[in-house]
Amino acid sequence: MVSVQDTGIGISQEDQKKIFSCYYRTEPGKKAAKGFGVGLAFTKTMIEAHGSAIMLKSSPGKGSRFYFSLPLWEEASSPPQNGRAQAADYPASRAAIPL
């Protein structure tokens, strides 16, 4: 389990439904920090690609807690050649992610 918590401005229930959308920024968030609203969308995509989900607990004025867990890695039967992993080095249960 990985968890990141802050004591910042928090996120309303309404904004929590949209916060993981690309380019979405809350109105209070726009005033508090710079950015484009892509970080949480990217993070969600990467965590889901690893078979998990990101979760959020937050209340306005009380900060936010983002957390997720990842499945345990199953070791390949032999180390990658030349220090670089190949498709055959990954367990069959791990599907490739199309780009």
N, C-alpha and C positions, 0 to 999 in steps of 0.2 A: 504494500500500500504506500503510495506517495501522496503527500498532502502539503499544500501551500496555503498559508493563512495570513491575512493582514488585518489591520485595525483601521482600514480606510473608510471611504464614504459608503460602502455597501451597495447592494443592487436590489432594486424593488422587485416584487414578484412579477410584475408586468414585463420588466426588462429581462428577467431571468429566462423567459420564454424565447427571447430573441438574441441573447448575448453571444451565442455560439455561431450566429450567422455572419458570413463574410461582410465586412465593411460596416457592421452595426456598432454604434457607439451610443451609450446613454447620454442624455443631456448633462447630468452632473459629471459624468466621466469626461466629456468634451471640455468642461471648465477646469477639471482637476489635472489633466495630463494630455500630452500630445500623443498622436498616433493615428493609424488608419483603420483600426478595427479588424485586423486580419489575424492577430496573434491567437486568440481563442479559437477561431475557426480552423486555423492550421493545427493547433494542438489537438482539437477534437478529431480531426481527420487522421492524424498520426496515431493517436491512442486507439481509435476504432480499427485502424489497419492492423493493430497488434492484438485484436480480439477483446478489447475492453471498452469501457465507456468512462467519460469524465463526468463527475458530479459536482454540484455546487450547493453550498449552504450560505445564505447571505441575508442580511437585513439592513435596510438603510440606516446609516449612522453607526453600525456595529461591525463593519468589515465583512470580509468574504473568506470562505474556505473552499478551495478547489481540491478534489482528490480523485484518485483512480488507482486501480491495481492492474498488474500485468500477469499473464500466465507464466509459469516457470518454463524456462528454456530447456529443451531436450537436446543434449549434446550430440553433435554429429559423430559418426563412428570413427572418423579420422580427421586430423587437422586440415584446414584448407591449404591447397598448394600455393606457393609463392605468397603466402600471407593474405590471400584474397579469397573471400567466400564465393563459391559458385552455387548455382541452383541445386546441384546434387548434394551440397553440404547441409542443406536445410531439411528438417524432418518433413515427411510427406504430408503431415497435417497442416503445414504452413503453406498456404496458397500464395503464389506470386501476386503482387499488387500491380495492376495495369497502370501505366503512366499516360 
